[in-house]
């Protein structure tokens, strides 16, 4: 088997390469079949094409390689944008929830401030009802000897007076007796007899019995 080495100028085209090879073998006195010439010409044409078109092939391969990378990058950017948009929507929603919670807290605090005076009054009455009646009577007698009950009576009379806030002695005495009557009724409900009640509040037995009869009516 012979290996042929043929120097072909690179400036020739495919037809020129074929003619050059045919003439080369004709000069050397060697004959070639048509298929052999075509095969050699095809091989040489392929080498010629690759040599001159290698830059184009490199560009094609680089474009094909970069296309998946570019698509992947675009998908990542789109996904990141979607995530950021969802986070912004969640932040806006949470901000609205916080504002609603602050508004409800403010309303609740306002209601609590409005209900505090009423609750204090109810608690004072409950404490008074739970306190033993002897302590209530003793406390009543002790306070009746000081100026504090008188001040309380004056304040109540000022609040009740629709005109000038001034009351006469009859009004003060009336309120004073009303306080005594409440203590009498409370002690009677606790089971104390008339004698014990009279000693506790400093009233006569007949007056106490009259108060109890009026309370029953």
Protein Blocks (a to p, Z undefined) as FASTA:
>chain_A
ZZddddddfkbcfklmmmmmmmmmmmnopacdfklmmmmmmmmmmmmmmmmmmmmmmmmm
mmmmmmmmmmmmmmmmmmmmmmmmmmmmmmmmmmmmmmmmmmmmmmmmmmmmmmmmmmmm
mmmmmmmmmpcfklmmmmmmmmmmmmklmmmmmmmmmmmpmknopacfklmmmmmmmmmm
mmmmmmmmnopafklmmmmnopafklmmmmmmmmmZZ
